Amino acid sequence: LNKYNVIIALDNLFSTKKWDTGLRENYNLNSYISIATKTLEKVSIFSEYDFDKKLRLGLELKIIEMMILRFGADDSNFSFGFGFELKNFNIDYAYIDNRYDIFSNNHCLGLSLNLKEFR
């Protein structure tokens, strides 16, 4: 099992939005199971079964020691991105093609700080 990572999770546990107009939106509780495996030294495959949105698949390729390419898809959308793993932090970018979503396409930028490296 060292090559596999299994996650069973709940999403939207206490999820609500309150708008300036007074309207309040509550989101339904959702759950999912996710399985990731490192197939080769530089390739990882991800799958997630979401009880609301069905199946999602992803692929991660480590190009060089600090750069990773990522690809993903579900039944109606695809995404791709890249990330840089530096000593103290990570930088990630993703493009999500939401063809059937009212918000259209998204660009996401993430920054992660590794606190263990500061000890």
C-alpha positions as CSV (number, residue, x, y, z in Angstrom):
1,L,0.0,0.0,0.0
2,N,3.0,2.3,0.0
3,K,2.3,3.2,-3.6
4,Y,-1.4,4.2,-2.9
5,N,-3.0,7.1,-1.1
6,V,-6.7,6.7,-0.3
7,I,-8.9,9.5,1.0
8,I,-12.5,9.3,2.1
9,A,-13.9,12.8,2.8
10,L,-16.8,15.0,3.4
11,D,-17.2,18.3,1.5
12,N,-19.5,21.3,2.3
13,L,-19.9,20.3,5.9
14,F,-20.8,23.8,7.1
15,S,-20.9,25.5,3.7
16,T,-23.1,28.6,3.4
17,K,-23.0,32.0,1.7
18,K,-24.8,35.1,2.9
19,W,-25.1,37.9,0.3
20,D,-25.5,41.6,0.8
21,T,-29.1,41.3,-0.4
22,G,-29.9,39.1,2.6
23,L,-30.1,36.0,0.5
24,R,-28.5,33.0,2.2
25,E,-27.3,29.9,0.2
26,N,-26.7,26.6,1.8
27,Y,-24.8,23.8,0.0
28,N,-25.6,20.2,0.3
29,L,-23.3,17.9,2.1
30,N,-21.2,15.9,-0.4
31,S,-18.7,13.1,0.0
32,Y,-16.0,11.6,-2.1
33,I,-13.4,8.9,-2.3
34,S,-10.1,9.6,-3.9
35,I,-7.3,7.2,-4.9
36,A,-3.8,8.2,-6.0
37,T,-1.0,6.0,-7.1
38,K,2.6,6.6,-8.2
39,T,2.9,4.4,-11.2
40,L,6.4,5.3,-12.2
41,E,9.1,7.4,-10.4
42,K,7.9,10.6,-12.1
43,V,4.2,9.8,-12.9
44,S,1.2,9.8,-10.6
45,I,-2.4,9.0,-11.5
46,F,-5.4,10.3,-9.5
47,S,-9.0,9.3,-9.5
48,E,-11.9,10.7,-7.5
49,Y,-15.5,9.5,-7.3
50,D,-17.6,12.4,-6.1
51,F,-21.2,11.4,-5.1
52,D,-22.4,14.6,-6.6
53,K,-20.3,15.0,-9.8
54,K,-19.3,11.4,-10.5
55,L,-15.8,10.5,-11.7
56,R,-12.7,12.7,-12.1
57,L,-9.3,11.6,-13.4
58,G,-5.9,13.3,-13.2
59,L,-2.3,12.8,-14.2
60,E,0.8,14.4,-12.8
61,L,4.2,14.3,-14.5
62,K,7.4,15.4,-12.8
63,I,9.4,17.0,-15.7
64,I,12.5,18.1,-13.8
65,E,13.3,17.9,-10.1
66,M,11.3,21.1,-9.2
67,M,8.7,21.3,-12.0
68,I,5.4,19.3,-12.3
69,L,2.8,19.2,-15.1
70,R,-0.8,18.3,-14.3
71,F,-3.8,17.3,-16.4
72,G,-7.3,16.5,-15.3
73,A,-10.8,15.7,-16.7
74,D,-14.3,14.9,-15.7
75,D,-17.4,14.2,-17.7
76,S,-17.7,17.8,-19.0
77,N,-14.5,19.8,-18.2
78,F,-10.8,19.5,-18.5
79,S,-7.9,21.2,-16.7
80,F,-4.2,21.5,-17.0
81,G,-1.5,23.3,-15.0
82,F,2.0,23.3,-13.6
83,G,3.7,23.7,-10.3
84,F,7.1,24.5,-8.9
85,E,8.4,22.8,-5.8
86,L,11.0,25.1,-4.2
87,K,12.7,24.6,-0.9
88,N,10.3,26.6,1.4
89,F,7.2,26.9,-0.8
90,N,5.3,25.7,-3.8
91,I,3.8,27.8,-6.6
92,D,0.9,26.2,-8.6
93,Y,-1.1,27.4,-11.6
94,A,-4.2,25.7,-13.1
95,Y,-6.5,26.4,-16.1
96,I,-9.9,25.0,-15.7
97,D,-12.2,24.8,-18.8
98,N,-15.7,25.1,-17.5
99,R,-17.6,24.7,-20.8
100,Y,-21.0,24.2,-19.1
101,D,-20.6,26.4,-16.0
102,I,-22.0,29.9,-15.7
103,F,-18.6,31.1,-14.5
104,S,-16.8,30.1,-17.7
105,N,-13.1,29.3,-17.6
106,N,-10.9,29.8,-14.5
107,H,-7.3,30.5,-13.8
108,C,-6.1,29.5,-10.4
109,L,-2.9,30.4,-8.7
110,G,-1.8,28.8,-5.5
111,L,1.1,29.5,-3.1
112,S,2.0,27.0,-0.3
113,L,4.4,27.5,2.5
114,N,6.4,24.6,3.9
115,L,6.7,25.4,7.6
116,K,8.9,22.3,8.4
117,E,11.7,23.8,6.4
118,F,11.9,26.9,8.7
119,R,12.9,24.9,11.9
